[in-house]
Amino acid sequence: MREIKVLSEISGSVWKIVAAPGDALDEEQPVMILESMKMEIPVLAPERGVLKTLCVAEGASVAEGEVVAILEA
C-alpha cells in the first residue's frame, strides 16, 4: 500500500481533530482543523485513502509544510 502524507498549509495550532485512524476519507475531506490568527483552517485529505496515523494531537503547534497525518491509498 502507498502512503500519502497530509501536510499543514499554514503555521498554527491544532484546534480539533475530526478524523480517527481507520477512517476512510474521500479527497478533500477534513482530517483536522487548525487555528491561526483567530481563523479556523481545515486540513484536507489530498486524495482518497484510509487514515493510518495522526502525527499531531489537539493543541499542538504545527509549522507550514509539516506532516500532520498519513493516509494509506
Secondary structure, 3 states (H helix, E strand, C coil): CCEEEEECCCCEEEEEECCCCCCEECCCCEEEEEEECCEEEEEECCCCEEEEEECCCCCCEECCCCEEEEEEC
